[in-house]
Amino acid sequence: MKILRTVLLIVGVVLIIFGLYNAFVPQEVLDIGPLEVSAKEGLSNQTLGMIGIGVLALIAGVFIKNK
């Protein structure tokens, strides 16, 4: 159980950090001649889902009891 707890805590922290990074760091814009591709900035459903799953993993990791 200690390994599962550690894995959940690490995964939770990584997901939260990656979600916040995607939400607040501006993405690059690709500009090739007349074609311009830009990434959507801000909180998207994918970003919010990643942060939510990270929080759930952290909560689960905290409440798992060691045997």
C-alpha positions in Angstrom: 0.0 0.0 0.0 2.9 2.3 0.6 4.0 2.1 -3.1 0.4 2.8 -4.3 0.2 5.8 -2.0 3.5 7.2 -3.2 2.5 6.6 -6.9 -0.9 8.4 -6.4 0.8 11.3 -4.7 3.4 11.7 -7.4 0.8 11.3 -10.2 -1.5 13.8 -8.5 1.2 16.5 -8.2 2.4 15.9 -11.8 -1.1 16.2 -13.3 -1.8 19.4 -11.3 1.4 21.0 -12.4 1.0 19.9 -16.0 -2.6 21.2 -16.1 -1.7 24.5 -14.6 1.3 24.8 -17.0 -1.1 24.2 -20.0 -3.6 26.7 -18.6 -1.3 29.7 -18.0 1.8 29.3 -20.2 1.1 30.8 -23.7 1.4 28.2 -26.5 3.3 28.8 -29.7 1.7 30.0 -32.8 2.6 28.3 -36.1 2.7 30.8 -39.0 3.4 29.3 -42.5 2.7 31.8 -45.3 -1.1 32.4 -45.4 -1.7 29.6 -42.9 -1.7 30.5 -39.2 -2.4 27.9 -36.5 -2.8 29.1 -32.9 -3.5 27.2 -29.8 -6.4 28.1 -27.5 -5.2 29.7 -24.3 -6.8 29.5 -20.9 -8.7 26.8 -19.1 -10.2 24.2 -21.4 -12.1 21.0 -20.5 -9.0 18.9 -20.9 -7.0 21.2 -18.6 -9.7 21.2 -16.0 -10.1 17.4 -16.2 -6.3 17.0 -15.7 -6.3 19.2 -12.7 -9.4 17.5 -11.3 -7.9 14.0 -11.7 -4.7 15.2 -10.1 -6.6 16.5 -7.1 -8.5 13.2 -6.8 -5.2 11.2 -6.9 -3.8 13.4 -4.2 -6.8 13.0 -2.0 -6.8 9.2 -2.6 -3.0 9.1 -1.8 -3.5 11.0 1.4 -6.4 8.8 2.7 -4.9 5.3 1.8 -4.0 3.6 5.0 -0.7 1.8 5.5 -0.9 -1.8 6.6 
